[in-house]
């Protein structure tokens, strides 16, 4: 390979990487205004939280999860997750 060919490849790679970085910076700056990026949670409070977790046996786990004002009890096991119960979070005792 000639030195000029290697130099052209290195410059081409630098240009492509520079364009990718420029696109990422533009998306970060203007993406929210254009509706391309979801707005961050500005309230500071977490909307989704794991309230409690309990191991039932070696393969099954029971989770109590809060999602806003709702609370869900989910059974995780060898097969697909199952929602056991969903209710308003204020009903808890």
ZAMARGU-4260 file (C-alpha; in steps of 0.2 Angstrom, whole numbers, plus 5000, padded with zeros to 4 digits):
<rodrens>
0) 5000/5000/5000 | 5006/5017/4996 | 5007/5030/5010 | 4995/5042/5001 | 4981/5028/5001
5) 4984/5025/5020 | 4983/5043/5023 | 4966/5044/5013 | 4959/5030/5023 | 4964/5038/5039
10) 4957/5055/5034 | 4941/5047/5028 | 4939/5037/5044 | 4941/5054/5054 | 4928/5062/5043
15) 4915/5049/5046 | 4918/5048/5065 | 4917/5067/5066 | 4901/5067/5056 | 4894/5054/5069
20) 4899/5064/5084 | 4891/5080/5076 | 4875/5071/5073 | 4875/5064/5091 | 4878/5082/5098
25) 4864/5089/5087 | 4852/5076/5092 | 4856/5079/5110 | 4854/5098/5108 | 4839/5099/5096
30) 4831/5081/5098 | 4819/5086/5112 | 4812/5101/5102 | 4809/5090/5087 | 4801/5076/5097
35) 4814/5064/5093 | 4820/5061/5111 | 4808/5058/5125 | 4808/5072/5139 | 4817/5067/5155
40) 4808/5066/5171 | 4809/5084/5178 | 4799/5081/5194 | 4814/5073/5202 | 4803/5059/5209
45) 4805/5041/5203 | 4789/5035/5194 | 4794/5017/5194 | 4801/5008/5209 | 4803/4991/5216
50) 4794/4991/5233 | 4798/4973/5239 | 4805/4957/5232 | 4803/4939/5240 | 4811/4923/5234
55) 4798/4909/5235 | 4810/4895/5229 | 4825/4893/5218 | 4816/4897/5202 | 4802/4909/5208
60) 4802/4926/5214 | 4787/4938/5219 | 4789/4956/5216 | 4779/4971/5222 | 4782/4985/5210
65) 4775/5003/5210 | 4771/5012/5194 | 4766/5030/5198 | 4750/5028/5208 | 4747/5009/5203
70) 4755/4994/5212 | 4758/4977/5204 | 4762/4960/5211 | 4772/4950/5198 | 4777/4932/5199
75) 4793/4928/5190 | 4797/4910/5187 | 4804/4898/5174 | 4790/4903/5161 | 4784/4920/5157
80) 4781/4933/5171 | 4763/4934/5178 | 4754/4949/5185 | 4745/4942/5200 | 4737/4958/5206
85) 4736/4977/5201 | 4728/4990/5212 | 4730/5008/5217 | 4745/5011/5229 | 4734/5020/5242
90) 4724/5004/5246 | 4739/4997/5254 | 4739/4994/5273
</rodrens>
